[in-house]
Structure formats: C-alpha cells, structure tokens
Amino acid sequence: MIYELYYWPSIQGRGEFVRLALEEAGAAYVDVARESGTGALMRVLDNSKIACPPFAPPFLKAGKLVIGQTANILLFLGDRHGLAPSGEAGRLWAHQLQLTVADFLQEIHDTHHPIASGLYYEDQRDEARRRAADFLAARAPKYLDYFEGILRRNKKGSAYLLGARRSYPDLSLFQIVAGLRYAFPRAMAGLEKRHPRIAALHDKVAARPRIAAYLASDRRIAFNEQGIFRHYPELDTGG
C-alpha cells in the first residue's frame, strides 16, 4: 500500500510526527500537498462523501480509510508497522504517551500565539512574552521531568520510552526536543543538562539509519517561523 499523507506543504507542524513514523517504518507514502499543492488537500478535506471526515490536517489515506488526528494516525501506523507493542496494554501505553506529547505540543504553540491562532504574533507579543516565560520556567520542565522519569525507571540498557525497542512515541519525543532546540536554544541548553536521558534518546533516534537519511534529505522541511516551533529571541529566556 502507498499511503497518502495530507498536510500543509511548507511547515513541519503536526504532520512531521506522522512523517517520522512513515520514514522509520520504511513505508511508501506520498506527501500529497508537497507534490500536488494545497488544492489536492482541500479537495479531500471538503469531500462530503467521506464517511468519517477529518476536522483538519494531518490526515492519512490508507486504502479506503481516511484517518485524522496525529495520535490516531500513529496508533494505526504503530500497530501496522511494528512501531508499538503487540499487546493491548502496551499499545494503550504508547497511545497515552503520544497524547501527552500532543498536550506538550499545544503548550509550545501557545507560547507564540497565546491569545488566538488567527492573530499575528506581532498582535500578541506582550502576552507571548508572559506565556513563554511561564512555559520555560514551569510547564516545559514539568513535561520533561515526566518523560525523563519514565526513561529513568526503565531497566538498565533500555534507552527508549517503552523499553529496549523503539516506538512511535520515541520518534515524537525526538521531534519535540529538536523543535525546542530550534525555538528556545538558550533555555534548552539549561533544560537538557537536567534531562540527560531525553537528550540521549533524541540522539539515538537521530542516528537510526532511516531517520538519519530522512533528516539529511530534502523531504525534511526546515524549521521556520510559520510552524509550531518558532524562534523569537525575545521569548527565549532562561538558560
């Protein structure tokens, strides 16, 4: 099967979490809007004949299935491509971790758009400074402490969140770290010193052959100031 991924063509965003899973799985896929433009994406999004229509990108077409929501897509791909445990308890644990990543990601987004997504950053800059300061002082450490704690309690030699074998939450945590390094390099320099296992997981994922090849390719969209992770120096306090 050749999957069809539908997401905006110029940003990593939430679609990047799906791309990383597809790349790690070695799955054949088409990044539709990057190849055919956003019109192709909107035609599917506006198709009233879809039985279970997605609310917004990203969504994935897998044969006759149209699957929306990042965590839901990864739940599907994890089971199908060995990116999650085979047992029910393990699958639910992986999904729980991914939903926590989704919560973290929303808080990252809100550092630069704390009032409304429809407003420009420049229209809410003062509020963004306050939100980012609180995020870096309280919220980011809380999330990182959680994931660091999971890695710490694993058996010796288990470098991944679910143990010795990588899973899609590991790929997603890699993306969170990479994005935070871009958005808040000063703050992350200090935070990573207190979360060495997370930093090590990032490096381990980045070195995986398929991921390394993807990161070095033009399929990997560069971080920019239109995506979720944005670098505004005035928001990068701490360090």
RAPE-V233750 format. One record per pair of residues at least 12 apart in sequence whose ideal C-beta (glycine too) atoms are under 10 Angstrom apart, sorted by the first residue. I is the first residue (numbers start at 1). J is the second residue. If there is no record, write none. Layout:
# RAPE-V233750
i,j
I,J
I,J
This chain:
# RAPE-V233750
i,j
1,27
1,28
1,29
1,61
1,62
1,63
1,80
2,27
2,28
2,29
2,30
2,61
2,62
2,63
3,18
3,22
3,25
3,27
3,28
3,29
3,30
3,31
3,32
3,60
3,61
3,62
3,63
3,65
3,67
3,73
3,77
3,80
4,29
4,30
4,31
4,32
4,35
4,40
4,41
4,44
4,59
4,60
4,61
4,62
4,63
4,66
5,18
5,19
5,22
5,27
5,29
5,30
5,31
5,32
5,33
5,34
5,41
5,57
5,58
5,59
5,60
5,61
5,73
6,18
6,30
6,31
6,32
6,33
6,38
6,40
6,41
6,42
6,43
6,44
6,45
6,54
6,56
6,57
6,58
6,59
6,60
6,61
6,66
6,68
7,19
7,31
7,32
7,33
7,34
7,38
7,41
7,56
7,57
7,58
7,59
7,60
7,70
7,221
8,33
8,34
8,38
8,41
8,56
8,57
8,58
8,221
8,226
8,227
9,31
9,32
9,33
9,34
9,35
9,36
9,37
9,38
9,40
9,41
9,221
10,33
10,34
10,38
10,221
10,222
10,224
10,226
10,227
11,221
11,222
11,223
11,224
11,225
11,226
11,227
11,228
11,229
12,175
12,178
12,179
12,182
12,220
12,221
12,222
12,223
12,224
12,226
12,227
12,228
12,229
13,57
13,58
13,70
13,105
13,109
13,221
13,226
13,227
13,228
13,229
14,56
14,57
14,58
14,69
14,70
14,71
14,73
14,102
14,105
14,106
14,109
14,175
14,227
14,228
15,31
15,33
15,34
15,57
15,58
15,59
15,60
15,70
15,73
15,221
15,227
16,58
16,70
16,171
16,172
16,175
16,178
16,179
16,220
16,221
16,223
16,227
16,228
16,229
17,58
17,70
17,71
17,73
17,74
17,98
17,101
17,102
17,105
17,168
17,169
17,171
17,172
17,174
17,175
17,176
18,31
18,57
18,58
18,59
18,60
18,67
18,70
18,73
18,74
18,76
18,77
18,168
18,171
18,172
19,31
19,58
19,171
19,175
19,214
19,219
19,220
19,221
20,74
20,83
20,168
20,170
20,171
20,172
20,174
20,175
20,178
20,205
20,210
20,211
20,214
20,215
20,220
21,60
21,70
21,73
21,74
21,76
21,77
21,78
21,81
21,83
21,84
21,167
21,168
21,171
21,172
22,60
22,73
22,77
22,81
22,83
22,210
22,214
22,219
23,171
23,208
23,210
23,211
23,213
23,214
23,215
23,217
23,219
23,220
24,77
24,81
24,82
24,83
24,166
24,167
24,168
24,170
24,171
24,174
24,205
24,208
24,209
24,210
24,211
24,214
25,77
25,78
25,80
25,81
25,82
25,83
25,168
25,171
25,210
26,81
26,209
26,210
27,62
27,77
27,80
27,81
27,83
29,60
29,61
29,62
29,77
30,61
31,219
31,221
32,44
32,57
32,61
33,57
34,218
34,219
34,221
38,57
41,57
41,58
41,59
42,57
44,57
44,59
44,61
44,66
45,57
45,59
45,66
45,68
47,66
50,66
50,68
51,64
51,65
51,66
52,65
52,66
52,67
52,68
53,66
53,68
54,66
54,67
54,68
54,69
54,72
54,73
55,68
55,69
56,68
56,69
57,70
58,70
58,73
59,72
59,73
60,72
60,73
60,74
60,76
60,77
62,76
62,77
62,80
69,102
70,98
70,99
70,101
70,102
70,105
70,172
71,94
71,95
71,96
71,97
71,98
71,99
71,100
71,101
71,102
71,168
71,169
71,172
72,95
72,98
73,98
73,168
74,94
74,95
74,98
74,101
74,102
74,167
74,168
74,169
74,171
74,172
75,91
75,92
75,94
75,95
75,98
75,99
75,168
77,168
78,90
78,91
78,94
78,95
78,98
78,167
78,168
78,169
78,171
79,91
79,94
79,95
79,168
81,168
82,165
82,166
82,167
83,165
83,166
83,167
83,168
83,169
83,170
83,171
84,98
84,162
84,165
84,167
84,168
84,169
85,162
85,163
85,165
85,167
90,162
90,163
90,165
90,167
91,167
93,150
93,161
93,162
93,167
93,169
94,161
94,162
94,167
94,168
94,169
94,170
94,172
95,168
95,169
96,169
97,146
97,147
97,150
97,161
97,162
97,167
97,168
97,169
97,170
97,172
97,173
98,167
98,168
98,169
98,171
98,172
98,173
99,169
100,143
100,146
100,147
100,150
100,169
100,172
100,173
101,143
101,147
101,168
101,169
101,171
101,172
101,173
101,175
101,176
102,172
103,139
103,143
104,139
104,140
104,142
104,143
104,144
104,146
104,147
104,172
104,173
104,176
104,180
105,143
105,172
105,175
105,176
105,179
105,228
105,229
106,228
107,131
107,134
107,135
107,139
107,140
107,142
107,143
108,132
108,135
108,139
108,140
108,143
108,176
108,179
108,180
108,183
108,184
108,228
108,229
108,230
109,227
109,228
109,229
109,230
110,127
110,128
110,131
110,132
110,135
110,139
110,228
111,128
111,129
111,130
111,131
111,132
111,133
111,134
111,135
111,136
111,139
111,140
111,183
111,184
111,228
111,229
111,230
111,232
111,235
111,236
112,124
112,125
112,127
112,128
112,131
112,132
112,183
112,225
112,228
112,229
112,230
112,231
112,232
112,235
113,127
113,128
113,131
113,228
113,230
114,126
114,127
114,128
114,129
114,130
114,131
114,132
114,134
114,135
115,127
115,128
115,131
121,225
121,230
121,232
121,235
125,232
125,234
125,235
128,230
128,232
128,234
128,235
129,232
129,234
129,235
129,237
130,235
131,235
132,183
132,184
132,187
132,232
132,234
132,235
132,236
132,237
132,238
133,187
133,235
133,237
133,238
135,184
135,187
135,235
135,237
136,180
136,184
136,186
136,187
136,188
136,190
136,191
136,235
136,236
136,237
136,238
136,239
137,187
137,237
137,238
140,176
140,180
140,184
140,187
140,188
140,191
140,195
140,238
141,187
141,190
141,191
141,194
141,195
141,238
143,173
143,176
143,195
143,198
144,173
144,176
144,177
144,180
144,188
144,191
144,192
144,194
144,195
144,197
144,198
144,199
145,191
145,194
145,195
145,198
147,161
147,169
147,173
147,176
147,177
147,195
147,197
147,198
147,201
148,194
148,195
148,196
148,197
148,198
148,199
148,201
149,195
149,197
150,162
150,169
150,173
150,197
150,198
151,170
151,173
151,195
151,196
151,197
151,198
151,200
151,201
152,195
152,196
152,197
154,197
159,197
159,200
159,201
159,203
159,204
159,205
160,173
160,201
160,204
160,205
161,173
161,197
161,198
161,201
166,201
166,204
166,205
166,208
166,211
170,201
170,202
170,204
170,205
170,208
171,205
171,208
171,211
172,205
173,198
173,201
173,202
173,205
174,198
174,201
174,202
174,203
174,204
174,205
174,206
174,208
174,211
174,215
175,202
175,205
175,228
175,229
176,198
176,202
176,229
177,191
177,192
177,195
177,198
177,199
177,201
177,202
177,203
177,205
177,206
178,202
178,205
178,206
178,215
178,223
178,229
179,223
179,227
179,228
179,229
179,230
179,231
180,192
180,202
180,229
181,199
181,202
181,223
181,229
181,231
182,222
182,223
182,224
182,227
182,229
182,230
182,231
183,223
183,225
183,227
183,228
183,229
183,230
183,231
183,232
183,235
183,236
184,229
184,230
184,231
184,232
184,233
184,235
184,236
184,237
184,238
184,239
185,231
185,233
185,236
185,239
186,233
186,236
186,237
186,238
186,239
187,235
187,236
187,237
187,238
187,239
188,236
188,238
188,239
189,238
189,239
190,238
190,239
191,238
191,239
